[in-house]
């Protein structure tokens, strides 16, 4: 028994929905457990293959598939790609992107933004993501902006929009409309 393909996508890219639609096809069997992330979270993956395979109930002749967003995270084991190849050299990896894309809003960006003003690596990653998005003609929204130093760096890197506690904590819809009526806006950009 071998899994034939994996659909990998960022959060909100539709991997779960597409997997559900494909699972209705009589020649495809998907993993019963949503996103087991087996190959990048299990230390001795070879010894526990029976557990992984037990997550499938294939009928003869069916293709086996897994849909996951977990493989887009930084893996617990850096050799995840080698593990997948060793498991099945013919494994097909299908990366799902939702189109059309006109703006990058990363659900993970707050992890980089959080320490952007203190960690050179986080600042470099944020700068690279913004530059890449702009080279593709995309707009960028940074999430998790909590202080003026973060905002200043993101502006310097050319980020288009911002959200985070610097501007407001989450509020009910009624309070949000009051924020708009009262003219809540970005702190002024310093003169150049």
Buried (B, 14 or more C-beta within 10 A) or exposed (E): EEBBBBBBBBEEBBBBEBBEEBBEEEEBBBBEEBBBBBBBBBEEBEEEBEEBBEBBEBEEEBBBBBBBBBBBBEBEEEEBEEBBEEBBEEBEEEEBEEEEEEEBEBEBBBBBBBBBBEEEEBBEBBBEBBEEBBEEEBBBBBBBBBBEEBBBBBBEBEBBBBBBEBBEEEEEEEEEEEEEEEEEEEEEEEEE
